[in-house]
Amino acid sequence: MALCREPVARETRLNPESVTPPASPIVSFRNVSYHFGRNDIICNLSFEVEAGETLVLLGRSGTGKTTVLKLVNGLLLPSEGAVLVEGTPTTAWDPIRLRRRIGYVIQEAGLFPHLTVAENVGLVPRLEGRPQQDILRRVAGLLTQVELPPAEFAHRYPKELSGGQRQRIGVARALASDPPLLLFDEPFGALDPITRVELQRQFLALRRDLGKTAIFVTHDVREALLLATRVGLMHRGRLEILTTPSEFLRARGEEVRAFLACLDA
Amino acid sequence: MQSGLMSELLELTLEHVGLVAMAMAIATATAIPAGILLTRREALRRWVLGFANVMQTVPSLALFGFLIPLPFVGGIGKHTAILALVLYALLPILQNTLTGILGVDRAVRESAIAMGMTGRQLLWLVELPLAARTILAGVRVATVITIGTATIAAAIGGGGLGVFIFRGLASVDTTQILAGAAPAALIALAADKGLSWVEQKFWPG
């Protein structure tokens, strides 16, 4: 899979307007490639994420979307190029400090099965050594924010929750230490359609209230267009296009068309 | 005669339990940290598991025999018996420590790392609590095996309930054999039940 050596088709060039560096990007990718063994996962990727925006990375399975997220929080380091978070390359960050500044929400939430809801949500503040009283107050506030009344949910275990409730707890946990940046890896992928719509609505409400910066990965074009301030379409380890949702609807290119066809289906 | 048997029974039972307790303490204190280390060192894993596996396959009577001529650790007596018992108990504990920790859900481990846990925090807050039940099950299996195997300690002068069994075999005396075998079986049952109870009590599944 020597993806990085494939020529880039002309219509897949990035919209020059949308790659103009903003004033103070929270995240910048500078010519980033990531190889795993002899496979190229990410090829020469460059983009920036501005404070307050929600960048949705859309793409089929195995196009490198998750790898992009892992490059941001230093779970992976770039093979070539540099990933800058708040202006500092991830290779220069203390990985522990970096990750505590970034909330991470994954499919099935990845909650700790041996900890209660309250303990799950309060874990990062606890690792940070915050006083117990502050943690309790913070946890109660977050559970209320994700519409799970603390009196009813704080002492339950993850296995006693529905998929949607678990995902809400996952979001609350990611918000616990008030990180400036949030990463979402297909967080609603395993939910039924109704729960999914509820959680998408909640995501928009939280964004309005908290104004966090987010990178959100999905393979669902509807979800992408609903949540994004900008959509980046990933295909074979590259960004095919990076633009606003309304521009995306008018964009050309085979892969864009393939995704837009899902809207008509 | 009968009261003499009773007091000897009590003495040998205590000796037997002592052998098992000492062997299990050493095996647990070795195999759990070794198991944890092996989850971090994939290259070492094959070699150490291979060694522990081979130890399991050596017939116990032969293993006791092999250890006698060894300098320092060998010879006749309790310490050689305990060493042999430790070698047998290693594998189940090692294996279960590995299985328990490596069995932690990938998504759980990944979120722990992604939320900024250090390696130590990952181990103590996530991996060990989630693996505890499996590790304890390994300790339970090893304990039951060790209680049975410890009857062979008598063959190399290690004492314990095996003294009755070997004496009974030599003199074709079923009562003597039973006096060794029955208490050993009862101790094994009690240990199994006791440790199962602890498993259920602290890590209900």
Interface residues (C-beta under 8 A of the other chain):
Chain A: N73 L75 P95 I96 R97 L98 R99 R100 I102 Y104 I106 Q107 E108 A109 G110 L111 F112 P113 H114 L123 V124 L127 R173
Chain B: D105 A107 V108 E110 S111 A112 I113 A114 M115 G116 M117 T118 Q121 L125 V126 P129 L130
